[in-house]
Amino acid sequence: MLLQNLDEPVPVTLPLNRSYNIQFADLDELPAAMRSAGIRAGKVLVVTDSNVATHYRDRLDALFIKDGWDALVLVLPPGETTKSPKHLHAIYDAALTWNIDRRTPIVAFGGGVIGDLAGFAAATLLRGLPVVQVPTSLIAQVDSAIGGKTGINHAEGKNLIGAFHQPELVLVDTKLLYTLDRRQWTSGLAEAVKHALIDDEPYFAWIEKEWNRILARDPDVVPDMVYRAVKVKARIVGEDELELGHRALLNFGHTFGHALEHATGYGTLTHGEAVALGMRAASFLSRRLHAKVDQHRIDAVLGAFPTPALPEGLSAYDLTFAMRSDKKAQAGHLRFVLLRKVGCAYVEDDVTPADLEAAWDHVLGLR
């Protein structure tokens, strides 16, 4: 049994007094948590999307008013296409015409798209505003809201424009996950499984044991699952904030996944679906290089992710070409995160074309 003390914040330990906590708490505690994190009460710009606003806008307005804050809530369209210069400038316009100052916080209240976009706006407005991440999707709670990666997409690839800008606070309320539809839920599970595969074999064993309850969103296991995934991400970020070394392991499945998103057109696959398929490619490639990789064990979990059928005309050549736009390519060479075994990942930049083609053929054979 994997029981965690949710009352104990998970720290992200960084130099130069920039450490912050990931706090597991009810949404209603947000204003008080912001004050405790040293954020000045007053104006606060909240960025969200219309899907999230449908469920939480009135509650959010009420809790800030009750605590004496002056909140401006900016509601943007949902979806990956919102991570664009157009919507970034919408945040700039709202903030600057409202006469913010350098201590005005931005609250990113939404999933990964809102977190990345609002975080990048905070990084660049007035040379840096405080940002608070309040993730409402599973993928954001266990991964994207933690670690300070912010950015927008470009026609040449995903997340090619961005900055590292650490939040002052991350508030995680797992009850917010119950308004997600099933596709959003299963997509987010990919990142939780990824954390287990790269760094925590006992956590992966627990996921295997509780997999049916996790898929069913059982409230008796969801908080434990999220907390354990958060601990993996927080520890790795604290060791390597700018992804100069160990943090690159968090990209397991992503080099393949980003290529799938790019080649199929953004929005065809969710990010989590693409990463789930990408991890299947990466684990297949890992098994070709390391006999200790139990690919059947990994596929038993990853194979439970429902994903849309890939286009029939999509080829290994198309997907390899799409990889070249990945921001993790260095000096023209692709870098892959692979497994030596479950819970033990490493970075490899010497993958043969034959091995890469075999990995893509494996994924394409799942159609």
SEGUPA-233135 format. One line per 5 residues: their letters; for each residue x, y, z of N, C-alpha, C. Coordinates in steps of 0.02 Angstrom, whole numbers. Example, Ala and Ser with C-alpha at 12.3 -4.5 7.8 and 13.67 -1.06 7.14 Angstrom:
2
as	660:-284:390:615:-225:390:660:-165:390 | 642:-112:354:684:-53:357:645:2:394
# end
This chain:
367
mllqn	42:-60:0:0:0:0:44:62:0 | 26:111:-40:66:171:-49:29:230:-17 | 36:239:48:0:292:82:47:351:95 | 26:410:71:67:470:77:35:519:125 | 76:560:158:52:612:202:39:675:161
ldepv	-23:685:140:-39:740:96:-36:808:131 | -33:808:197:-27:871:234:44:899:231 | 91:858:208:161:879:205:175:905:134 | 189:971:126:204:997:59:265:963:30 | 267:959:-36:325:932:-71:368:991:-92
pvtlp	429:995:-68:471:1053:-86:507:1043:-152 | 514:1098:-188:561:1100:-245:618:1144:-221 | 675:1113:-209:732:1147:-177:778:1174:-230 | 783:1241:-233:824:1275:-283:871:1325:-248 | 925:1344:-281:971:1392:-251:943:1464:-252
lnrsy	978:1509:-219:964:1581:-219:894:1597:-193 | 873:1561:-142:809:1575:-109:749:1572:-157 | 753:1526:-206:699:1520:-254:659:1455:-244 | 670:1421:-189:633:1360:-175:559:1376:-164 | 517:1327:-178:446:1336:-168:414:1268:-151
niqfa	352:1272:-129:316:1211:-109:262:1193:-158 | 252:1127:-165:193:1101:-198:146:1080:-141 | 93:1117:-135:48:1109:-78:-15:1072:-99 | -32:1019:-63:-93:982:-75:-147:1011:-30 | -195:1045:-60:-245:1081:-20:-308:1092:-61
dldel	-362:1110:-27:-424:1127:-61:-416:1194:-97 | -450:1200:-154:-447:1262:-193:-463:1323:-150 | -509:1317:-103:-529:1374:-63:-472:1401:-21 | -419:1363:-13:-361:1387:26:-311:1426:-16 | -326:1437:-80:-278:1469:-125:-257:1539:-102
paamr	-303:1585:-87:-280:1652:-67:-235:1651:-5 | -253:1611:45:-212:1607:105:-144:1576:89 | -143:1526:46:-80:1494:27:-35:1544:-11 | -65:1587:-51:-26:1637:-87:5:1687:-38 | -34:1709:11:-6:1754:62:52:1720:99
sagir	43:1657:116:95:1621:153:158:1613:112 | 151:1612:45:208:1606:1:243:1673:-11 | 218:1726:21:250:1791:16:223:1835:-40 | 166:1817:-68:137:1856:-123:93:1911:-94 | 104:1970:-119:66:2028:-94:-7:2024:-114
agkvl	-51:2032:-66:-122:2034:-81:-139:2099:-116 | -185:2095:-163:-204:2153:-204:-228:2130:-271 | -203:2161:-324:-222:2139:-390:-193:2069:-404 | -233:2028:-439:-210:1963:-461:-242:1948:-528 | -202:1930:-577:-227:1913:-643:-232:1837:-647
vvtds	-292:1812:-657:-304:1740:-662:-315:1723:-735 | -276:1676:-761:-283:1653:-830:-311:1582:-829 | -365:1572:-866:-396:1506:-869:-424:1496:-939 | -458:1439:-949:-491:1429:-1014:-566:1419:-1003 | -603:1419:-1057:-676:1419:-1050:-702:1353:-1022
nvath	-668:1298:-1034:-691:1234:-1004:-685:1236:-928 | -628:1259:-904:-617:1262:-832:-662:1315:-800 | -670:1371:-834:-711:1426:-808:-783:1404:-798 | -808:1360:-841:-877:1335:-834:-888:1304:-766 | -837:1269:-741:-844:1234:-677:-825:1277:-617
yrdrl	-776:1323:-625:-746:1353:-565:-744:1429:-564 | -768:1463:-616:-761:1536:-619:-795:1570:-559 | -857:1553:-545:-893:1586:-491:-859:1573:-424 | -837:1512:-413:-804:1495:-350:-739:1533:-343 | -702:1539:-398:-638:1575:-396:-648:1648:-381
dalfi	-696:1680:-414:-712:1750:-401:-729:1760:-327 | -772:1716:-301:-796:1724:-232:-740:1717:-181 | -695:1669:-191:-644:1659:-140:-593:1715:-139 | -578:1745:-198:-532:1802:-198:-566:1864:-168 | -628:1877:-185:-664:1934:-157:-668:1928:-81
kdgwd	-684:1869:-57:-690:1857:15:-625:1872:52 | -569:1859:19:-504:1869:51:-474:1938:36 | -511:1980:1:-488:2049:-9:-444:2061:-69 | -444:2016:-117:-404:2025:-178:-447:2057:-232 | -414:2091:-278:-446:2120:-338:-425:2076:-397
alvlv	-469:2031:-416:-452:1981:-467:-480:1999:-535 | -437:1995:-585:-458:2000:-655:-450:1931:-686 | -505:1902:-708:-503:1834:-736:-507:1838:-812 | -455:1813:-844:-452:1811:-917:-467:1740:-941 | -520:1732:-979:-542:1666:-1002:-523:1659:-1076
lppge	-482:1609:-1090:-457:1596:-1158:-489:1533:-1186 | -484:1522:-1251:-510:1460:-1280:-470:1400:-1256 | -501:1342:-1251:-464:1282:-1231:-425:1252:-1290 | -376:1211:-1275:-342:1173:-1327:-271:1197:-1341 | -233:1152:-1374:-162:1163:-1388:-150:1225:-1430
ttksp	-196:1243:-1474:-186:1301:-1518:-185:1366:-1479 | -207:1366:-1416:-205:1426:-1375:-133:1444:-1355 | -88:1396:-1358:-17:1411:-1343:15:1445:-1404 | -5:1508:-1415:13:1543:-1476:29:1616:-1460 | 65:1650:-1506:78:1721:-1496:14:1762:-1488
khlha	-39:1744:-1524:-101:1782:-1520:-128:1783:-1448 | -130:1726:-1416:-159:1723:-1349:-109:1746:-1296 | -45:1740:-1310:5:1769:-1266:-4:1845:-1263 | -15:1876:-1321:-25:1948:-1323:-92:1969:-1293 | -141:1924:-1293:-203:1939:-1258:-191:1946:-1183
iydaa	-147:1905:-1156:-129:1911:-1085:-90:1976:-1074 | -42:1991:-1118:-5:2054:-1112:-53:2113:-1112 | -99:2114:-1159:-146:2170:-1165:-188:2178:-1102 | -215:2122:-1077:-256:2125:-1017:-216:2151:-957 | -155:2126:-949:-114:2144:-892:-92:2217:-895
ltwni	-69:2239:-953:-40:2306:-957:-93:2360:-956 | -151:2348:-985:-205:2398:-982:-236:2402:-913 | -224:2351:-872:-250:2349:-803:-200:2381:-755 | -143:2404:-781:-93:2439:-741:-64:2396:-685 | -41:2337:-705:-6:2294:-657:61:2324:-639
drrtp	91:2299:-585:160:2315:-570:199:2250:-563 | 263:2256:-544:306:2196:-545:291:2147:-489 | 247:2166:-443:228:2119:-390:158:2090:-400 | 127:2106:-456:61:2079:-470:68:2006:-492 | 36:1960:-457:43:1889:-475:-3:1870:-532
ivafg	19:1821:-570:-24:1787:-619:-38:1717:-592 | -101:1699:-590:-121:1632:-570:-140:1593:-633 | -103:1540:-646:-119:1495:-703:-166:1442:-677 | -229:1449:-694:-281:1405:-668:-309:1363:-726 | -279:1305:-736:-300:1263:-792:-252:1205:-801
ggvig	-254:1176:-861:-211:1120:-877:-143:1143:-902 | -109:1097:-937:-42:1112:-960:-36:1170:-1007 | -85:1179:-1051:-84:1234:-1099:-85:1301:-1062 | -132:1308:-1017:-137:1371:-979:-76:1381:-935 | -51:1328:-905:8:1335:-863:68:1359:-902
dlagf	80:1329:-961:136:1350:-1003:129:1421:-1028 | 69:1437:-1051:56:1503:-1081:59:1558:-1028 | 21:1550:-974:21:1601:-921:89:1607:-888 | 123:1551:-881:190:1552:-853:239:1591:-896 | 233:1584:-962:277:1621:-1007:260:1696:-1006
aaatl	195:1711:-1001:175:1781:-995:206:1811:-931 | 203:1774:-876:232:1798:-813:308:1807:-819 | 340:1762:-855:413:1766:-863:434:1827:-902 | 391:1852:-946:411:1905:-993:380:1973:-979 | 325:1975:-942:294:2039:-925:336:2076:-873
lrglp	352:2138:-886:391:2180:-839:454:2144:-815 | 482:2104:-859:543:2064:-845:534:2013:-789 | 472:1994:-777:460:1940:-730:411:1956:-675 | 354:1923:-676:303:1929:-624:299:1863:-584 | 277:1867:-522:265:1804:-486:209:1765:-518
vvqvp	217:1699:-520:165:1657:-549:148:1601:-499 | 85:1585:-495:59:1531:-455:26:1481:-501 | 45:1419:-495:15:1367:-536:-39:1330:-496 | -100:1330:-523:-155:1291:-494:-179:1243:-548 | -148:1185:-554:-163:1139:-608:-230:1104:-598
tslia	-269:1101:-651:-335:1070:-648:-339:1005:-686 | -287:987:-723:-285:923:-759:-234:878:-727 | -240:814:-739:-192:767:-709:-122:777:-737 | -117:788:-802:-52:797:-833:-16:858:-804 | -54:909:-787:-24:969:-758:-7:958:-685
qvdsa	-50:923:-647:-36:912:-576:26:871:-564 | 38:820:-605:95:776:-593:158:798:-631 | 150:845:-679:209:858:-721:217:931:-740 | 174:957:-784:191:1020:-818:189:1080:-773 | 150:1079:-718:146:1136:-674:207:1142:-628
iggkt	249:1091:-628:306:1087:-583:371:1095:-622 | 412:1141:-601:479:1144:-631:495:1205:-672 | 445:1248:-684:460:1312:-715:466:1315:-790 | 452:1260:-825:453:1263:-898:391:1300:-922 | 401:1351:-963:345:1389:-990:357:1398:-1065
ginha	304:1414:-1102:316:1426:-1173:254:1421:-1216 | 266:1434:-1280:214:1428:-1331:241:1387:-1389 | 196:1366:-1432:216:1326:-1490:232:1370:-1550 | 267:1341:-1598:283:1373:-1662:266:1324:-1717 | 256:1349:-1777:240:1305:-1833:293:1251:-1843
egknl	355:1265:-1823:409:1217:-1831:411:1163:-1777 | 372:1172:-1724:373:1121:-1672:343:1147:-1607 | 337:1101:-1560:305:1113:-1496:354:1143:-1446 | 331:1195:-1411:370:1225:-1356:437:1253:-1378 | 442:1278:-1439:506:1304:-1463:519:1375:-1440
igafh	469:1409:-1413:478:1477:-1386:459:1474:-1312 | 505:1491:-1268:488:1486:-1198:544:1507:-1152 | 534:1496:-1088:583:1515:-1037:572:1472:-975 | 624:1467:-934:617:1438:-868:595:1494:-820 | 539:1485:-787:515:1535:-740:478:1498:-684
qpelv	512:1491:-627:485:1450:-573:426:1485:-539 | 376:1447:-519:319:1476:-482:339:1492:-411 | 298:1534:-379:305:1546:-308:271:1492:-267 | 223:1458:-299:183:1408:-265:147:1366:-317 | 140:1302:-303:96:1258:-341:45:1230:-292
lvdtk	-18:1242:-306:-71:1215:-264:-107:1159:-301 | -106:1099:-272:-136:1040:-303:-198:1020:-264 | -255:1022:-296:-318:998:-267:-342:940:-312 | -332:879:-288:-349:821:-331:-424:815:-343 | -465:850:-304:-537:848:-317:-555:882:-382
llytl	-511:926:-406:-524:960:-470:-522:911:-529 | -493:853:-518:-484:804:-573:-549:770:-592 | -600:776:-551:-661:739:-563:-708:773:-613 | -689:832:-637:-727:863:-692:-695:847:-760 | -639:812:-760:-607:793:-823:-647:739:-858
drrqw	-649:740:-924:-679:684:-959:-629:626:-960 | -654:568:-982:-612:508:-977:-548:514:-1019 | -552:545:-1077:-493:552:-1119:-440:595:-1085 | -461:649:-1054:-414:692:-1019:-382:654:-960 | -422:614:-926:-396:577:-869:-344:526:-891
tsgla	-360:485:-940:-312:433:-961:-250:465:-993 | -258:522:-1026:-200:555:-1055:-152:577:-1000 | -179:603:-946:-136:625:-891:-100:569:-857 | -129:510:-857:-97:452:-825:-29:436:-857 | -20:453:-920:43:438:-953:102:469:-917
eavkh	94:531:-893:150:563:-859:163:532:-791 | 111:511:-756:121:478:-692:159:412:-701 | 139:374:-752:174:311:-767:246:325:-787 | 256:378:-826:324:396:-847:370:407:-787 | 346:444:-736:387:457:-677:407:392:-643
alidd	361:345:-640:376:280:-610:428:242:-651 | 419:242:-716:464:203:-760:536:228:-758 | 544:293:-752:613:320:-756:648:320:-689 | 610:318:-632:645:334:-570:619:298:-509 | 566:258:-514:536:232:-452:501:166:-466
epyfa	539:112:-466:511:46:-481:457:26:-431 | 466:38:-365:411:21:-318:346:58:-334 | 351:119:-356:292:157:-376:260:125:-437 | 300:102:-485:273:68:-544:238:3:-523 | 268:-33:-477:237:-95:-453:170:-80:-420
wieke	166:-25:-383:103:-5:-353:51:13:-407 | 73:49:-458:28:65:-514:1:2:-546 | 44:-47:-558:21:-111:-586:-33:-142:-543 | -21:-143:-478:-68:-175:-431:-135:-138:-429 | -133:-71:-432:-193:-31:-424:-220:-5:-490
wnril	-197:-33:-546:-210:-3:-611:-285:4:-626 | -325:-45:-611:-397:-41:-625:-430:14:-583 | -409:21:-520:-437:74:-478:-414:143:-501 | -352:146:-526:-327:210:-553:-366:230:-615 | -376:183:-661:-414:198:-722:-485:220:-704
ardpd	-513:191:-651:-581:208:-630:-584:272:-588 | -526:304:-575:-522:366:-537:-548:356:-465 | -529:302:-435:-549:287:-367:-519:339:-320 | -561:376:-282:-534:429:-238:-490:403:-182 | -491:338:-170:-448:310:-118:-376:299:-142
vvpdm	-365:302:-208:-297:292:-234:-270:353:-272 | -313:395:-298:-291:451:-339:-244:498:-302 | -260:521:-240:-213:566:-206:-144:536:-197 | -141:472:-179:-75:439:-171:-37:439:-237 | -72:423:-291:-39:420:-356:-10:488:-376
vyrav	-50:540:-367:-27:607:-385:31:628:-341 | 26:617:-277:78:639:-230:145:605:-246 | 143:540:-259:205:504:-273:237:528:-338 | 196:541:-389:222:567:-452:252:637:-442 | 218:678:-403:243:745:-389:312:742:-355
kvkar	321:695:-309:384:689:-273:441:673:-322 | 428:630:-370:480:613:-420:498:676:-459 | 448:712:-485:461:771:-525:497:825:-485 | 475:837:-424:505:889:-383:578:874:-367 | 593:812:-352:662:793:-337:707:804:-397
ivged	685:783:-456:726:789:-516:736:862:-534 | 684:902:-529:690:973:-545:740:1007:-497 | 736:989:-433:782:1017:-385:855:1000:-399 | 867:942:-428:935:921:-445:961:953:-509 | 915:971:-554:936:996:-620:883:1043:-648
elelg	884:1104:-624:830:1151:-641:825:1165:-716 | 882:1173:-750:882:1197:-819:891:1142:-870 | 881:1080:-849:885:1022:-894:953:1018:-928 | 1005:1023:-888:1073:1016:-913:1099:945:-904 | 1061:904:-868:1084:836:-855:1026:791:-838
hrall	1018:777:-772:972:726:-748:899:740:-767 | 880:804:-771:811:821:-785:789:796:-855 | 837:787:-899:820:762:-966:785:695:-964 | 793:658:-909:760:593:-903:684:600:-904 | 659:659:-885:587:671:-886:559:672:-957
nfght	603:672:-1006:580:671:-1076:571:600:-1103 | 571:550:-1059:558:482:-1082:492:479:-1121 | 496:455:-1183:437:450:-1226:421:514:-1263 | 454:570:-1245:434:634:-1274:464:647:-1343 | 524:623:-1355:552:633:-1422:509:598:-1474
fghal	487:538:-1458:440:503:-1502:372:537:-1500 | 349:555:-1441:282:583:-1434:274:649:-1470 | 323:693:-1463:318:758:-1498:317:749:-1574 | 355:700:-1598:354:686:-1670:285:662:-1692 | 252:622:-1651:184:599:-1667:136:658:-1668
ehatg	141:703:-1620:98:761:-1619:109:804:-1681 | 172:814:-1698:189:857:-1755:165:826:-1821 | 178:761:-1829:163:728:-1893:88:718:-1904 | 50:709:-1850:-22:698:-1857:-61:763:-1854 | -28:818:-1836:-62:882:-1828:-83:892:-1756
ygtlt	-62:948:-1727:-78:961:-1657:-153:959:-1645 | -173:921:-1595:-243:913:-1578:-272:846:-1598 | -238:811:-1644:-261:743:-1662:-252:696:-1603 | -193:698:-1574:-178:661:-1513:-171:711:-1456 | -195:693:-1397:-177:734:-1340:-103:723:-1325
hgeav	-75:769:-1286:-4:761:-1269:7:694:-1232 | -38:677:-1186:-30:615:-1149:-35:554:-1193 | -81:554:-1241:-86:498:-1288:-23:490:-1328 | 5:547:-1351:67:544:-1390:124:518:-1347 | 127:539:-1284:181:516:-1240:172:442:-1224
algmr	111:419:-1215:99:347:-1203:125:306:-1261 | 109:327:-1322:136:292:-1381:211:299:-1386 | 235:360:-1369:307:372:-1370:345:328:-1321 | 315:316:-1262:347:271:-1213:348:199:-1238 | 297:181:-1276:298:113:-1303:354:105:-1354
aasfl	366:158:-1394:422:157:-1441:488:156:-1403 | 494:199:-1352:556:203:-1314:570:138:-1275 | 519:107:-1249:530:44:-1213:549:-12:-1261 | 519:-12:-1321:539:-61:-1372:612:-52:-1391 | 632:11:-1401:701:26:-1417:747:7:-1359
srrlh	725:19:-1299:765:1:-1240:776:-75:-1237 | 723:-112:-1252:728:-185:-1249:777:-212:-1301 | 782:-179:-1358:830:-200:-1409:902:-191:-1385 | 912:-145:-1338:979:-130:-1315:995:-160:-1247 | 943:-177:-1208:954:-200:-1139:906:-258:-1123
akvdq	935:-315:-1110:894:-375:-1098:853:-371:-1034 | 873:-328:-986:837:-324:-922:772:-284:-927 | 760:-252:-984:699:-213:-991:641:-261:-1003 | 593:-261:-958:535:-305:-964:481:-268:-1004 | 486:-274:-1069:439:-237:-1112:368:-260:-1104
hrida	358:-325:-1093:290:-351:-1085:257:-321:-1023 | 296:-314:-970:270:-283:-909:249:-210:-922 | 292:-174:-958:277:-104:-973:217:-99:-1019 | 214:-141:-1070:159:-139:-1118:92:-158:-1085 | 95:-198:-1033:32:-217:-999:-2:-156:-970
vlgaf	38:-106:-949:9:-44:-923:-4:5:-980 | 47:18:-1021:39:68:-1074:-12:46:-1126 | -20:-18:-1135:-70:-42:-1184:-141:-29:-1162 | -152:-11:-1099:-219:3:-1075:-241:74:-1091 | -196:115:-1117:-214:183:-1136:-252:182:-1202
ptpal	-315:205:-1203:-350:209:-1267:-324:269:-1307 | -303:256:-1368:-277:310:-1410:-310:306:-1479 | -320:364:-1511:-349:363:-1579:-304:326:-1627 | -334:298:-1678:-295:263:-1729:-250:312:-1767 | -189:293:-1778:-143:335:-1817:-162:330:-1891
pegls	-151:383:-1929:-168:382:-2001:-134:325:-2037 | -169:294:-2083:-142:236:-2119:-81:256:-2161 | -79:317:-2186:-24:337:-2229:39:358:-2192 | 35:361:-2126:93:383:-2086:147:329:-2087 | 209:350:-2100:264:303:-2106:319:318:-2056
aydlt	364:270:-2047:422:280:-2004:465:338:-2030 | 468:346:-2095:506:402:-2124:475:468:-2104 | 409:474:-2109:374:537:-2089:389:554:-2017 | 387:505:-1974:395:517:-1903:468:533:-1886 | 515:502:-1919:585:518:-1908:600:589:-1931
famrs	570:609:-1987:579:677:-2012:550:728:-1962 | 492:711:-1933:461:757:-1884:504:764:-1822 | 543:714:-1805:586:718:-1747:639:772:-1753 | 658:790:-1814:712:837:-1823:696:906:-1797 | 632:921:-1787:612:987:-1760:611:987:-1684
dkkaq	624:928:-1653:620:924:-1581:675:967:-1549 | 656:1007:-1500:703:1053:-1468:758:1016:-1431 | 749:951:-1419:800:913:-1383:854:886:-1430 | 846:898:-1496:899:879:-1542:958:926:-1532 | 1018:900:-1523:1077:940:-1512:1126:930:-1569
aghlr	1146:987:-1600:1193:985:-1657:1170:936:-1710 | 1104:933:-1719:1077:890:-1771:1069:818:-1750 | 1088:801:-1689:1084:732:-1665:1025:725:-1617 | 987:673:-1628:930:660:-1583:955:625:-1520 | 924:645:-1465:940:615:-1400:878:578:-1376
fvllr	887:518:-1350:832:477:-1327:841:460:-1254 | 787:461:-1218:787:435:-1149:764:363:-1153 | 806:318:-1129:792:247:-1132:797:217:-1062 | 777:155:-1057:779:119:-993:831:63:-994 | 868:57:-940:908:-3:-930:866:-58:-898
kvgca	817:-35:-858:766:-77:-828:713:-30:-800 | 658:-56:-777:606:-14:-747:635:23:-687 | 627:89:-687:652:130:-633:723:156:-642 | 753:141:-699:823:161:-712:829:185:-783 | 829:251:-792:830:282:-859:898:315:-871
yvedd	913:327:-934:974:362:-952:964:395:-1021 | 1010:438:-1040:1006:473:-1104:1054:440:-1154 | 1029:428:-1214:1068:395:-1267:1063:437:-1330 | 1119:453:-1360:1118:490:-1423:1150:452:-1481 | 1160:387:-1469:1190:345:-1521:1142:288:-1538
vtpad	1088:306:-1571:1039:257:-1592:1044:248:-1668 | 1049:186:-1690:1057:175:-1762:992:187:-1799 | 996:206:-1862:935:214:-1903:892:151:-1903 | 924:92:-1903:886:29:-1904:846:20:-1839 | 877:37:-1782:842:31:-1718:785:81:-1714
leaaw	797:141:-1738:745:192:-1737:686:172:-1781 | 700:147:-1840:647:125:-1885:607:67:-1854 | 642:22:-1821:607:-34:-1788:560:-10:-1733 | 583:41:-1696:540:68:-1643:478:100:-1672 | 486:138:-1726:428:169:-1758:382:116:-1788
dhvlg	411:65:-1818:370:11:-1847:329:-24:-1793 | 359:-30:-1733:323:-60:-1677:260:-19:-1661 | 268:47:-1656:211:90:-1640:160:89:-1697 | 183:94:-1758:137:95:-1815:100:28:-1821 | 131:-25:-1797:99:-91:-1798:42:-97:-1748
lr	36:-48:-1702:-18:-49:-1653:-83:-22:-1682 | -81:4:-1745:-141:33:-1774:-195:-18:-1782
# end
